[in-house]
Amino acid sequence: MPDTEGHPEVNEIELVDVFAALADPLRLKVVRDLLAEPDGVERHCTSFGLPVSKSTRSHHFKVLREAGLIRQVDRGNSRMATLRRADLETRFPGLLSSLS
Amino acid sequence: MPDTEGHPEVNEIELVDVFAALADPLRLKVVRDLLAEPDGVERHCTSFGLPVSKSTRSHHFKVLREAGLIRQVDRGNSRMATLRRADLETRFPGLLSSLS
């Protein structure tokens, strides 16, 4: 069952949801930017420079989170995002590397 | 430029369009079914057993065709579909194998 933040467990990540999340240029950019970072890097949601309003940005991160692509954590006043690299590699081997 | 049937050339295939096409369980099934066949196999559009009307089926195949995932060819009265395996592997190495 997804946690209270809407993060699905590994075995709940569905390929159709992952593709729906990636079928948007801005969300795809976020995932590719995270993929270009070392594993485990946490980035602030504003650091991707998405040219959208705060509420639209929150929506995009929600889609990525609920699809299982990213994990969001609170660090003080900041909301940080990490790529669920190992989880995605376990569930759909090779998928992430095809994005880079 | 896409041909008259809407097939994009290899270098026109866009990842966002591929993901949008795969973000539907029936279209994903068609691609996975084709992927399970030997390379080059042509299948009739009705052979996938999609539980939808003829017009909806045509729509799904149009989305797959215009995204560059499949090629459709006429064989007499039949409309056949093949997976653009080599083109996709050239453009996005590893993507198809992550679906199987």
N, CA and C atoms of all chains as a GROMACS GRO file, in nm:
protein
  600
    1MET      N    1   0.084  -0.120   0.000
    1MET     CA    2   0.000   0.000   0.000
    1MET      C    3   0.087   0.124   0.000
    2PRO      N    4   0.050   0.223  -0.081
    2PRO     CA    5   0.128   0.347  -0.079
    2PRO      C    6   0.130   0.406   0.062
    3ASP      N    7   0.238   0.477   0.096
    3ASP     CA    8   0.245   0.540   0.228
    3ASP      C    9   0.157   0.666   0.230
    4THR      N   10   0.159   0.736   0.341
    4THR     CA   11   0.069   0.851   0.354
    4THR      C   12   0.103   0.964   0.256
    5GLU      N   13   0.224   0.960   0.203
    5GLU     CA   14   0.266   1.061   0.106
    5GLU      C   15   0.234   1.018  -0.037
    6GLY      N   16   0.183   0.894  -0.053
    6GLY     CA   17   0.149   0.845  -0.187
    6GLY      C   18   0.262   0.775  -0.259
    7HIS      N   19   0.372   0.742  -0.184
    7HIS     CA   20   0.479   0.664  -0.246
    7HIS      C   21   0.437   0.517  -0.253
    8PRO      N   22   0.427   0.459  -0.370
    8PRO     CA   23   0.396   0.315  -0.377
    8PRO      C   24   0.516   0.231  -0.331
    9GLU      N   25   0.488   0.112  -0.282
    9GLU     CA   26   0.597   0.018  -0.256
    9GLU      C   27   0.652  -0.031  -0.390
   10VAL      N   28   0.771  -0.090  -0.384
   10VAL     CA   29   0.836  -0.134  -0.509
   10VAL      C   30   0.743  -0.218  -0.594
   11ASN      N   31   0.682  -0.319  -0.531
   11ASN     CA   32   0.601  -0.413  -0.609
   11ASN      C   33   0.466  -0.355  -0.651
   12GLU      N   34   0.440  -0.233  -0.611
   12GLU     CA   35   0.318  -0.166  -0.654
   12GLU      C   36   0.343  -0.071  -0.772
   13ILE      N   37   0.468  -0.054  -0.807
   13ILE     CA   38   0.499   0.038  -0.917
   13ILE      C   39   0.455  -0.027  -1.049
   14GLU      N   40   0.369   0.044  -1.122
   14GLU     CA   41   0.314  -0.012  -1.245
   14GLU      C   42   0.373   0.058  -1.366
   15LEU      N   43   0.408  -0.023  -1.466
   15LEU     CA   44   0.474   0.030  -1.585
   15LEU      C   45   0.388   0.135  -1.655
   16VAL      N   46   0.258   0.110  -1.661
   16VAL     CA   47   0.168   0.207  -1.728
   16VAL      C   48   0.172   0.343  -1.656
   17ASP      N   49   0.178   0.340  -1.524
   17ASP     CA   50   0.185   0.466  -1.448
   17ASP      C   51   0.319   0.536  -1.468
   18VAL      N   52   0.425   0.455  -1.474
   18VAL     CA   53   0.558   0.513  -1.499
   18VAL      C   54   0.560   0.582  -1.636
   19PHE      N   55   0.503   0.516  -1.736
   19PHE     CA   56   0.501   0.577  -1.870
   19PHE      C   57   0.413   0.702  -1.872
   20ALA      N   58   0.300   0.698  -1.805
   20ALA     CA   59   0.213   0.816  -1.801
   20ALA      C   60   0.288   0.932  -1.736
   21ALA      N   61   0.365   0.903  -1.631
   21ALA     CA   62   0.441   1.008  -1.564
   21ALA      C   63   0.550   1.065  -1.655
   22LEU      N   64   0.609   0.978  -1.737
   22LEU     CA   65   0.720   1.022  -1.823
   22LEU      C   66   0.671   1.084  -1.955
   23ALA      N   67   0.541   1.077  -1.978
   23ALA     CA   68   0.485   1.127  -2.105
   23ALA      C   69   0.459   1.277  -2.098
   24ASP      N   70   0.545   1.346  -2.031
   24ASP     CA   71   0.536   1.492  -2.021
   24ASP      C   72   0.679   1.545  -2.022
   25PRO      N   73   0.709   1.642  -2.106
   25PRO     CA   74   0.848   1.688  -2.121
   25PRO      C   75   0.909   1.739  -1.991
   26LEU      N   76   0.832   1.805  -1.907
   26LEU     CA   77   0.889   1.859  -1.783
   26LEU      C   78   0.916   1.747  -1.683
   27ARG      N   79   0.824   1.653  -1.672
   27ARG     CA   80   0.847   1.541  -1.579
   27ARG      C   81   0.963   1.455  -1.628
   28LEU      N   82   0.971   1.436  -1.759
   28LEU     CA   83   1.082   1.359  -1.814
   28LEU      C   84   1.214   1.430  -1.784
   29LYS      N   85   1.215   1.562  -1.795
   29LYS     CA   86   1.336   1.640  -1.765
   29LYS      C   87   1.378   1.620  -1.618
   30VAL      N   88   1.282   1.622  -1.526
   30VAL     CA   89   1.315   1.604  -1.385
   30VAL      C   90   1.383   1.468  -1.364
   31VAL      N   91   1.325   1.364  -1.424
   31VAL     CA   92   1.381   1.229  -1.405
   31VAL      C   93   1.520   1.220  -1.469
   32ARG      N   94   1.535   1.279  -1.589
   32ARG     CA   95   1.666   1.275  -1.654
   32ARG      C   96   1.770   1.356  -1.576
   33ASP      N   97   1.729   1.469  -1.522
   33ASP     CA   98   1.822   1.550  -1.442
   33ASP      C   99   1.867   1.471  -1.318
   34LEU      N  100   1.771   1.404  -1.253
   34LEU     CA  101   1.807   1.324  -1.135
   34LEU      C  102   1.897   1.207  -1.174
   35LEU      N  103   1.869   1.151  -1.290
   35LEU     CA  104   1.948   1.037  -1.338
   35LEU      C  105   2.092   1.077  -1.366
   36ALA      N  106   2.112   1.203  -1.401
   36ALA     CA  107   2.246   1.252  -1.431
   36ALA      C  108   2.325   1.281  -1.302
   37GLU      N  109   2.258   1.279  -1.188
   37GLU     CA  110   2.324   1.303  -1.058
   37GLU      C  111   2.376   1.170  -1.003
   38PRO      N  112   2.470   1.177  -0.909
   38PRO     CA  113   2.508   1.052  -0.840
   38PRO      C  114   2.387   0.993  -0.767
   39ASP      N  115   2.389   0.863  -0.751
   39ASP     CA  116   2.278   0.793  -0.682
   39ASP      C  117   2.257   0.852  -0.543
   40GLY      N  118   2.132   0.876  -0.508
   40GLY     CA  119   2.100   0.921  -0.374
   40GLY      C  120   2.093   1.072  -0.358
   41VAL      N  121   2.135   1.145  -0.460
   41VAL     CA  122   2.132   1.291  -0.449
   41VAL      C  123   1.988   1.340  -0.428
   42GLU      N  124   1.974   1.433  -0.334
   42GLU     CA  125   1.844   1.495  -0.308
   42GLU      C  126   1.845   1.635  -0.368
   43ARG      N  127   1.743   1.664  -0.446
   43ARG     CA  128   1.737   1.800  -0.504
   43ARG      C  129   1.608   1.869  -0.467
   44HIS      N  130   1.621   1.997  -0.443
   44HIS     CA  131   1.504   2.077  -0.411
   44HIS      C  132   1.416   2.086  -0.536
   45CYS      N  133   1.285   2.081  -0.513
   45CYS     CA  134   1.192   2.079  -0.626
   45CYS      C  135   1.201   2.204  -0.714
   46THR      N  136   1.252   2.312  -0.658
   46THR     CA  137   1.266   2.435  -0.738
   46THR      C  138   1.393   2.434  -0.822
   47SER      N  139   1.482   2.338  -0.795
   47SER     CA  140   1.616   2.343  -0.857
   47SER      C  141   1.616   2.298  -1.003
   48PHE      N  142   1.502   2.247  -1.050
   48PHE     CA  143   1.498   2.197  -1.188
   48PHE      C  144   1.461   2.308  -1.288
   49GLY      N  145   1.424   2.423  -1.233
   49GLY     CA  146   1.394   2.536  -1.321
   49GLY      C  147   1.274   2.515  -1.412
   50LEU      N  148   1.173   2.444  -1.362
   50LEU     CA  149   1.055   2.422  -1.446
   50LEU      C  150   0.981   2.555  -1.465
   51PRO      N  151   0.950   2.587  -1.589
   51PRO     CA  152   0.887   2.717  -1.618
   51PRO      C  153   0.736   2.714  -1.596
   52VAL      N  154   0.697   2.682  -1.472
   52VAL     CA  155   0.554   2.669  -1.440
   52VAL      C  156   0.528   2.728  -1.302
   53SER      N  157   0.401   2.743  -1.268
   53SER     CA  158   0.364   2.796  -1.137
   53SER      C  159   0.397   2.694  -1.029
   54LYS      N  160   0.396   2.741  -0.905
   54LYS     CA  161   0.424   2.654  -0.792
   54LYS      C  162   0.324   2.538  -0.785
   55SER      N  163   0.196   2.567  -0.810
   55SER     CA  164   0.095   2.460  -0.799
   55SER      C  165   0.112   2.358  -0.911
   56THR      N  166   0.148   2.404  -1.030
   56THR     CA  167   0.172   2.310  -1.139
   56THR      C  168   0.296   2.225  -1.111
   57ARG      N  169   0.397   2.291  -1.055
   57ARG     CA  170   0.518   2.216  -1.019
   57ARG      C  171   0.483   2.109  -0.916
   58SER      N  172   0.405   2.145  -0.815
   58SER     CA  173   0.364   2.047  -0.715
   58SER      C  174   0.289   1.931  -0.779
   59HIS      N  175   0.203   1.964  -0.875
   59HIS     CA  176   0.128   1.859  -0.945
   59HIS      C  177   0.224   1.762  -1.015
   60HIS      N  178   0.322   1.816  -1.087
   60HIS     CA  179   0.416   1.730  -1.159
   60HIS      C  180   0.492   1.639  -1.062
   61PHE      N  181   0.534   1.693  -0.949
   61PHE     CA  182   0.607   1.611  -0.852
   61PHE      C  183   0.516   1.506  -0.788
   62LYS      N  184   0.390   1.539  -0.772
   62LYS     CA  185   0.294   1.442  -0.720
   62LYS      C  186   0.278   1.324  -0.817
   63VAL      N  187   0.269   1.356  -0.945
   63VAL     CA  188   0.255   1.250  -1.046
   63VAL      C  189   0.378   1.158  -1.042
   64LEU      N  190   0.496   1.220  -1.036
   64LEU     CA  191   0.620   1.141  -1.031
   64LEU      C  192   0.628   1.056  -0.904
   65ARG      N  193   0.585   1.114  -0.794
   65ARG     CA  194   0.588   1.043  -0.665
   65ARG      C  195   0.491   0.927  -0.665
   66GLU      N  196   0.368   0.951  -0.710
   66GLU     CA  197   0.266   0.846  -0.706
   66GLU      C  198   0.291   0.736  -0.809
   67ALA      N  199   0.367   0.769  -0.913
   67ALA     CA  200   0.404   0.666  -1.010
   67ALA      C  201   0.519   0.580  -0.958
   68GLY      N  202   0.588   0.629  -0.854
   68GLY     CA  203   0.701   0.553  -0.798
   68GLY      C  204   0.835   0.592  -0.855
   69LEU      N  205   0.840   0.700  -0.931
   69LEU     CA  206   0.967   0.740  -0.991
   69LEU      C  207   1.058   0.814  -0.893
   70ILE      N  208   0.998   0.896  -0.809
   70ILE     CA  209   1.079   0.972  -0.713
   70ILE      C  210   1.027   0.950  -0.571
   71ARG      N  211   1.114   0.980  -0.477
   71ARG     CA  212   1.074   0.985  -0.337
   71ARG      C  213   1.091   1.129  -0.291
   72GLN      N  214   0.993   1.179  -0.220
   72GLN     CA  215   1.004   1.316  -0.169
   72GLN      C  216   1.016   1.312  -0.018
   73VAL      N  217   1.108   1.390   0.033
   73VAL     CA  218   1.128   1.397   0.177
   73VAL      C  219   1.139   1.542   0.221
   74ASP      N  220   1.094   1.566   0.343
   74ASP     CA  221   1.104   1.701   0.398
   74ASP      C  222   1.234   1.715   0.475
   75ARG      N  223   1.306   1.821   0.447
   75ARG     CA  224   1.430   1.855   0.520
   75ARG      C  225   1.410   1.996   0.572
   76GLY      N  226   1.365   2.003   0.697
   76GLY     CA  227   1.335   2.136   0.751
   76GLY      C  228   1.223   2.197   0.670
   77ASN      N  229   1.246   2.314   0.616
   77ASN     CA  230   1.142   2.380   0.536
   77ASN      C  231   1.145   2.340   0.389
   78SER      N  232   1.236   2.249   0.355
   78SER     CA  233   1.253   2.218   0.213
   78SER      C  234   1.199   2.080   0.177
   79ARG      N  235   1.144   2.073   0.059
   79ARG     CA  236   1.090   1.948   0.007
   79ARG      C  237   1.190   1.900  -0.098
   80MET      N  238   1.252   1.786  -0.070
   80MET     CA  239   1.357   1.737  -0.158
   80MET      C  240   1.310   1.614  -0.234
   81ALA      N  241   1.368   1.594  -0.352
   81ALA     CA  242   1.331   1.480  -0.435
   81ALA      C  243   1.453   1.394  -0.468
   82THR      N  244   1.435   1.263  -0.457
   82THR     CA  245   1.539   1.170  -0.504
   82THR      C  246   1.477   1.072  -0.602
   83LEU      N  247   1.559   1.022  -0.690
   83LEU     CA  248   1.515   0.922  -0.786
   83LEU      C  249   1.514   0.784  -0.717
   84ARG      N  250   1.408   0.706  -0.738
   84ARG     CA  251   1.403   0.571  -0.679
   84ARG      C  252   1.476   0.472  -0.770
   85ARG      N  253   1.603   0.497  -0.784
   85ARG     CA  254   1.686   0.427  -0.880
   85ARG      C  255   1.687   0.275  -0.857
   86ALA      N  256   1.718   0.234  -0.736
   86ALA     CA  257   1.728   0.090  -0.709
   86ALA      C  258   1.591   0.022  -0.722
   87ASP      N  259   1.488   0.090  -0.673
   87ASP     CA  260   1.353   0.032  -0.682
   87ASP      C  261   1.311   0.013  -0.827
   88LEU      N  262   1.341   0.113  -0.909
   88LEU     CA  263   1.301   0.105  -1.050
   88LEU      C  264   1.384   0.001  -1.124
   89GLU      N  265   1.511  -0.008  -1.088
   89GLU     CA  266   1.598  -0.108  -1.152
   89GLU      C  267   1.553  -0.249  -1.115
   90THR      N  268   1.507  -0.266  -0.991
   90THR     CA  269   1.457  -0.396  -0.947
   90THR      C  270   1.330  -0.432  -1.022
   91ARG      N  271   1.242  -0.336  -1.033
   91ARG     CA  272   1.109  -0.362  -1.089
   91ARG      C  273   1.112  -0.370  -1.241
   92PHE      N  274   1.186  -0.279  -1.306
   92PHE     CA  275   1.190  -0.276  -1.453
   92PHE      C  276   1.336  -0.259  -1.499
   93PRO      N  277   1.412  -0.368  -1.495
   93PRO     CA  278   1.555  -0.358  -1.525
   93PRO      C  279   1.579  -0.294  -1.662
   94GLY      N  280   1.668  -0.196  -1.666
   94GLY     CA  281   1.706  -0.136  -1.793
   94GLY      C  282   1.624  -0.014  -1.831
   95LEU      N  283   1.512   0.005  -1.765
   95LEU     CA  284   1.424   0.116  -1.805
   95LEU      C  285   1.493   0.252  -1.785
   96LEU      N  286   1.546   0.272  -1.667
   96LEU     CA  287   1.608   0.403  -1.639
   96LEU      C  288   1.727   0.430  -1.731
   97SER      N  289   1.807   0.328  -1.754
   97SER     CA  290   1.926   0.354  -1.834
   97SER      C  291   1.888   0.388  -1.978
   98SER      N  292   1.770   0.348  -2.022
   98SER     CA  293   1.727   0.386  -2.157
   98SER      C  294   1.690   0.533  -2.168
   99LEU      N  295   1.679   0.599  -2.054
   99LEU     CA  296   1.643   0.742  -2.053
   99LEU      C  297   1.764   0.833  -2.058
  100SER      N  298   1.882   0.778  -2.029
  100SER     CA  299   1.996   0.868  -2.013
  100SER      C  300   2.069   0.890  -2.145
  101MET      N  301   1.038   1.382  -4.204
  101MET     CA  302   0.893   1.406  -4.204
  101MET      C  303   0.819   1.274  -4.202
  102PRO      N  304   0.714   1.264  -4.123
  102PRO     CA  305   0.636   1.140  -4.124
  102PRO      C  306   0.585   1.111  -4.265
  103ASP      N  307   0.570   0.984  -4.300
  103ASP     CA  308   0.516   0.950  -4.432
  103ASP      C  309   0.364   0.974  -4.433
  104THR      N  310   0.302   0.942  -4.546
  104THR     CA  311   0.159   0.972  -4.562
  104THR      C  312   0.073   0.893  -4.463
  105GLU      N  313   0.127   0.787  -4.409
  105GLU     CA  314   0.054   0.706  -4.312
  105GLU      C  315   0.077   0.755  -4.169
  106GLY      N  316   0.168   0.852  -4.154
  106GLY     CA  317   0.195   0.905  -4.020
  106GLY      C  318   0.308   0.835  -3.947
  107HIS      N  319   0.386   0.751  -4.020
  107HIS     CA  320   0.502   0.688  -3.956
  107HIS      C  321   0.616   0.790  -3.950
  108PRO      N  322   0.665   0.825  -3.830
  108PRO     CA  323   0.781   0.914  -3.825
  108PRO      C  324   0.908   0.842  -3.871
  109GLU      N  325   1.004   0.920  -3.920
  109GLU     CA  326   1.136   0.861  -3.946
  109GLU      C  327   1.204   0.832  -3.812
  110VAL      N  328   1.309   0.751  -3.817
  110VAL     CA  329   1.376   0.712  -3.692
  110VAL      C  330   1.413   0.832  -3.606
  111ASN      N  331   1.478   0.931  -3.670
  111ASN     CA  332   1.526   1.045  -3.591
  111ASN      C  333   1.415   1.142  -3.550
  112GLU      N  334   1.294   1.112  -3.591
  112GLU     CA  335   1.180   1.194  -3.548
  112GLU      C  336   1.105   1.130  -3.431
  113ILE      N  337   1.143   1.009  -3.394
  113ILE     CA  338   1.073   0.941  -3.284
  113ILE      C  339   1.112   1.009  -3.153
  114GLU      N  340   1.013   1.057  -3.080
  114GLU     CA  341   1.038   1.131  -2.957
  114GLU      C  342   0.999   1.047  -2.835
  115LEU      N  343   1.087   1.052  -2.735
  115LEU     CA  344   1.067   0.970  -2.616
  115LEU      C  345   0.934   1.001  -2.547
  116VAL      N  346   0.900   1.128  -2.540
  116VAL     CA  347   0.774   1.167  -2.475
  116VAL      C  348   0.653   1.105  -2.548
  117ASP      N  349   0.660   1.101  -2.681
  117ASP     CA  350   0.550   1.041  -2.757
  117ASP      C  351   0.545   0.889  -2.736
  118VAL      N  352   0.663   0.828  -2.730
  118VAL     CA  353   0.668   0.683  -2.704
  118VAL      C  354   0.606   0.653  -2.568
  119PHE      N  355   0.639   0.732  -2.466
  119PHE     CA  356   0.584   0.708  -2.333
  119PHE      C  357   0.433   0.733  -2.330
  120ALA      N  358   0.390   0.836  -2.400
  120ALA     CA  359   0.245   0.863  -2.404
  120ALA      C  360   0.173   0.744  -2.470
  121ALA      N  361   0.234   0.689  -2.573
  121ALA     CA  362   0.171   0.574  -2.640
  121ALA      C  363   0.166   0.452  -2.548
  122LEU      N  364   0.270   0.436  -2.468
  122LEU     CA  365   0.278   0.317  -2.380
  122LEU      C  366   0.201   0.336  -2.250
  123ALA      N  367   0.151   0.455  -2.227
  123ALA     CA  368   0.080   0.484  -2.101
  123ALA      C  369  -0.066   0.443  -2.109
  124ASP      N  370  -0.091   0.334  -2.175
  124ASP     CA  371  -0.226   0.279  -2.185
  124ASP      C  372  -0.211   0.128  -2.184
  125PRO      N  373  -0.286   0.060  -2.099
  125PRO     CA  374  -0.265  -0.084  -2.084
  125PRO      C  375  -0.284  -0.164  -2.214
  126LEU      N  376  -0.377  -0.122  -2.298
  126LEU     CA  377  -0.400  -0.198  -2.422
  126LEU      C  378  -0.288  -0.176  -2.524
  127ARG      N  379  -0.244  -0.051  -2.532
  127ARG     CA  380  -0.134  -0.024  -2.626
  127ARG      C  381  -0.005  -0.090  -2.576
  128LEU      N  382   0.015  -0.088  -2.446
  128LEU     CA  383   0.132  -0.156  -2.390
  128LEU      C  384   0.127  -0.306  -2.419
  129LYS      N  385   0.008  -0.363  -2.409
  129LYS     CA  386  -0.008  -0.506  -2.439
  129LYS      C  387   0.028  -0.537  -2.585
  130VAL      N  388  -0.016  -0.451  -2.677
  130VAL     CA  389   0.015  -0.473  -2.819
  130VAL      C  390   0.167  -0.475  -2.839
  131VAL      N  391   0.234  -0.377  -2.779
  131VAL     CA  392   0.380  -0.369  -2.796
  131VAL      C  393   0.449  -0.490  -2.731
  132ARG      N  394   0.402  -0.528  -2.615
  132ARG     CA  395   0.462  -0.644  -2.548
  132ARG      C  396   0.435  -0.773  -2.625
  133ASP      N  397   0.315  -0.786  -2.680
  133ASP     CA  398   0.284  -0.905  -2.760
  133ASP      C  399   0.375  -0.912  -2.882
  134LEU      N  400   0.394  -0.797  -2.948
  134LEU     CA  401   0.482  -0.795  -3.065
  134LEU      C  402   0.626  -0.825  -3.026
  135LEU      N  403   0.665  -0.775  -2.910
  135LEU     CA  404   0.801  -0.796  -2.861
  135LEU      C  405   0.828  -0.944  -2.832
  136ALA      N  406   0.722  -1.017  -2.799
  136ALA     CA  407   0.737  -1.160  -2.769
  136ALA      C  408   0.746  -1.243  -2.896
  137GLU      N  409   0.717  -1.182  -3.011
  137GLU     CA  410   0.725  -1.251  -3.139
  137GLU      C  411   0.868  -1.241  -3.194
  138PRO      N  412   0.902  -1.329  -3.289
  138PRO     CA  413   1.032  -1.310  -3.356
  138PRO      C  414   1.032  -1.176  -3.429
  139ASP      N  415   1.151  -1.120  -3.446
  139ASP     CA  416   1.165  -0.991  -3.513
  139ASP      C  417   1.105  -0.997  -3.654
  140GLY      N  418   1.028  -0.896  -3.690
  140GLY     CA  419   0.974  -0.887  -3.825
  140GLY      C  420   0.836  -0.946  -3.842
  141VAL      N  421   0.787  -1.013  -3.741
  141VAL     CA  422   0.654  -1.076  -3.752
  141VAL      C  423   0.548  -0.968  -3.772
  142GLU      N  424   0.458  -0.994  -3.866
  142GLU     CA  425   0.345  -0.904  -3.892
  142GLU      C  426   0.220  -0.965  -3.833
  143ARG      N  427   0.150  -0.887  -3.755
  143ARG     CA  428   0.024  -0.939  -3.698
  143ARG      C  429  -0.094  -0.853  -3.736
  144HIS      N  430  -0.202  -0.920  -3.762
  144HIS     CA  431  -0.326  -0.849  -3.794
  144HIS      C  432  -0.372  -0.773  -3.669
  145CYS      N  433  -0.426  -0.655  -3.691
  145CYS     CA  434  -0.464  -0.569  -3.578
  145CYS      C  435  -0.573  -0.632  -3.491
  146THR      N  436  -0.648  -0.724  -3.548
  146THR     CA  437  -0.752  -0.790  -3.468
  146THR      C  438  -0.696  -0.904  -3.383
  147SER      N  439  -0.571  -0.944  -3.411
  147SER     CA  440  -0.518  -1.065  -3.347
  147SER      C  441  -0.480  -1.046  -3.201
  148PHE      N  442  -0.483  -0.921  -3.154
  148PHE     CA  443  -0.440  -0.896  -3.016
  148PHE      C  444  -0.555  -0.911  -2.917
  149GLY      N  445  -0.676  -0.928  -2.972
  149GLY     CA  446  -0.792  -0.950  -2.885
  149GLY      C  447  -0.825  -0.832  -2.795
  150LEU      N  448  -0.804  -0.711  -2.845
  150LEU     CA  449  -0.836  -0.595  -2.761
  150LEU      C  450  -0.989  -0.585  -2.743
  151PRO      N  451  -1.031  -0.569  -2.618
  151PRO     CA  452  -1.176  -0.570  -2.590
  151PRO      C  453  -1.239  -0.433  -2.613
  152VAL      N  454  -1.227  -0.384  -2.737
  152VAL     CA  455  -1.276  -0.250  -2.769
  152VAL      C  456  -1.340  -0.252  -2.907
  153SER      N  457  -1.409  -0.144  -2.940
  153SER     CA  458  -1.472  -0.134  -3.072
  153SER      C  459  -1.366  -0.120  -3.181
  154LYS      N  460  -1.409  -0.138  -3.305
  154LYS     CA  461  -1.317  -0.126  -3.418
  154LYS      C  462  -1.256   0.014  -3.424
  155SER      N  463  -1.338   0.117  -3.399
  155SER     CA  464  -1.285   0.253  -3.410
  155SER      C  465  -1.186   0.284  -3.298
  156THR      N  466  -1.213   0.231  -3.179
  156THR     CA  467  -1.118   0.251  -3.069
  156THR      C  468  -0.988   0.176  -3.098
  157ARG      N  469  -1.003   0.056  -3.153
  157ARG     CA  470  -0.882  -0.020  -3.189
  157ARG      C  471  -0.800   0.058  -3.291
  158SER      N  472  -0.866   0.112  -3.391
  158SER     CA  473  -0.795   0.191  -3.493
  158SER      C  474  -0.724   0.310  -3.430
  159HIS      N  475  -0.790   0.372  -3.334
  159HIS     CA  476  -0.728   0.486  -3.264
  159HIS      C  477  -0.600   0.442  -3.193
  160HIS      N  478  -0.608   0.331  -3.119
  160HIS     CA  479  -0.489   0.283  -3.047
  160HIS      C  480  -0.373   0.254  -3.144
  161PHE      N  481  -0.405   0.192  -3.257
  161PHE     CA  482  -0.298   0.162  -3.353
  161PHE      C  483  -0.243   0.289  -3.417
  162LYS      N  484  -0.328   0.388  -3.434
  162LYS     CA  485  -0.282   0.517  -3.488
  162LYS      C  486  -0.183   0.582  -3.390
  163VAL      N  487  -0.215   0.578  -3.261
  163VAL     CA  488  -0.125   0.636  -3.161
  163VAL      C  489   0.009   0.564  -3.164
  164LEU      N  490   0.005   0.432  -3.170
  164LEU     CA  491   0.130   0.354  -3.173
  164LEU      C  492   0.210   0.384  -3.300
  165ARG      N  493   0.140   0.397  -3.411
  165ARG     CA  494   0.205   0.424  -3.540
  165ARG      C  495   0.268   0.563  -3.539
  166GLU      N  496   0.194   0.662  -3.494
  166GLU     CA  497   0.243   0.800  -3.499
  166GLU      C  498   0.353   0.826  -3.396
  167ALA      N  499   0.356   0.743  -3.292
  167ALA     CA  500   0.466   0.754  -3.194
  167ALA      C  501   0.593   0.687  -3.246
  168GLY      N  502   0.579   0.604  -3.350
  168GLY     CA  503   0.696   0.536  -3.406
  168GLY      C  504   0.719   0.398  -3.348
  169LEU      N  505   0.624   0.347  -3.271
  169LEU     CA  506   0.642   0.214  -3.212
  169LEU      C  507   0.616   0.101  -3.309
  170ILE      N  508   0.516   0.120  -3.393
  170ILE     CA  509   0.483   0.013  -3.490
  170ILE      C  510   0.481   0.070  -3.631
  171ARG      N  511   0.491  -0.024  -3.725
  171ARG     CA  512   0.471   0.012  -3.865
  171ARG      C  513   0.349  -0.066  -3.913
  172GLN      N  514   0.260   0.001  -3.981
  172GLN     CA  515   0.143  -0.069  -4.033
  172GLN      C  516   0.153  -0.079  -4.184
  173VAL      N  517   0.122  -0.197  -4.235
  173VAL     CA  518   0.127  -0.218  -4.380
  173VAL      C  519   0.000  -0.290  -4.423
  174ASP      N  520  -0.042  -0.261  -4.546
  174ASP     CA  521  -0.159  -0.329  -4.601
  174ASP      C  522  -0.114  -0.453  -4.677
  175ARG      N  523  -0.178  -0.564  -4.646
  175ARG     CA  524  -0.155  -0.689  -4.720
  175ARG      C  525  -0.290  -0.731  -4.774
  176GLY      N  526  -0.318  -0.696  -4.900
  176GLY     CA  527  -0.450  -0.725  -4.956
  176GLY      C  528  -0.554  -0.651  -4.874
  177ASN      N  529  -0.649  -0.722  -4.819
  177ASN     CA  530  -0.753  -0.657  -4.740
  177ASN      C  531  -0.715  -0.643  -4.592
  178SER      N  532  -0.596  -0.686  -4.558
  178SER     CA  533  -0.559  -0.688  -4.416
  178SER      C  534  -0.459  -0.579  -4.381
  179ARG      N  535  -0.477  -0.526  -4.262
  179ARG     CA  536  -0.388  -0.422  -4.211
  179ARG      C  537  -0.301  -0.491  -4.106
  180MET      N  538  -0.172  -0.497  -4.134
  180MET     CA  539  -0.082  -0.571  -4.045
  180MET      C  540   0.008  -0.474  -3.969
  181ALA      N  541   0.050  -0.518  -3.850
  181ALA     CA  542   0.137  -0.434  -3.766
  181ALA      C  543   0.266  -0.507  -3.734
  182THR      N  544   0.376  -0.435  -3.744
  182THR     CA  545   0.505  -0.488  -3.698
  182THR      C  546   0.567  -0.388  -3.600
  183LEU      N  547   0.646  -0.442  -3.510
  183LEU     CA  548   0.718  -0.357  -3.414
  183LEU      C  549   0.841  -0.298  -3.484
  184ARG      N  550   0.867  -0.168  -3.462
  184ARG     CA  551   0.986  -0.104  -3.522
  184ARG      C  552   1.106  -0.126  -3.430
  185ARG      N  553   1.140  -0.253  -3.417
  185ARG     CA  554   1.237  -0.296  -3.319
  185ARG      C  555   1.374  -0.231  -3.340
  186ALA      N  556   1.427  -0.242  -3.463
  186ALA     CA  557   1.561  -0.189  -3.490
  186ALA      C  558   1.562  -0.036  -3.476
  187ASP      N  559   1.457   0.027  -3.527
  187ASP     CA  560   1.450   0.174  -3.518
  187ASP      C  561   1.448   0.220  -3.372
  188LEU      N  562   1.372   0.151  -3.290
  188LEU     CA  563   1.361   0.190  -3.149
  188LEU      C  564   1.491   0.162  -3.075
  189GLU      N  565   1.553   0.050  -3.111
  189GLU     CA  566   1.680   0.016  -3.045
  189GLU      C  567   1.787   0.118  -3.083
  190THR      N  568   1.784   0.165  -3.206
  190THR     CA  569   1.879   0.267  -3.251
  190THR      C  570   1.857   0.398  -3.176
  191ARG      N  571   1.730   0.434  -3.164
  191ARG     CA  572   1.697   0.567  -3.109
  191ARG      C  573   1.705   0.569  -2.956
  192PHE      N  574   1.656   0.462  -2.892
  192PHE     CA  575   1.654   0.455  -2.745
  192PHE      C  576   1.701   0.317  -2.699
  193PRO      N  577   1.833   0.297  -2.703
  193PRO     CA  578   1.886   0.163  -2.672
  193PRO      C  579   1.839   0.113  -2.536
  194GLY      N  580   1.789  -0.008  -2.531
  194GLY     CA  581   1.749  -0.069  -2.404
  194GLY      C  582   1.605  -0.048  -2.366
  195LEU      N  583   1.539   0.044  -2.433
  195LEU     CA  584   1.401   0.075  -2.394
  195LEU      C  585   1.308  -0.045  -2.414
  196LEU      N  586   1.314  -0.104  -2.532
  196LEU     CA  587   1.223  -0.216  -2.560
  196LEU      C  588   1.249  -0.334  -2.468
  197SER      N  589   1.376  -0.362  -2.444
  197SER     CA  590   1.404  -0.480  -2.361
  197SER      C  591   1.356  -0.461  -2.218
  198SER      N  592   1.340  -0.336  -2.176
  198SER     CA  593   1.288  -0.314  -2.040
  198SER      C  594   1.138  -0.343  -2.032
  199LEU      N  595   1.074  -0.363  -2.145
  199LEU     CA  596   0.930  -0.393  -2.146
  199LEU      C  597   0.900  -0.542  -2.141
  200SER      N  598   1.001  -0.623  -2.170
  200SER     CA  599   0.970  -0.767  -2.184
  200SER      C  600   0.983  -0.841  -2.053
   0.00000   0.00000   0.00000
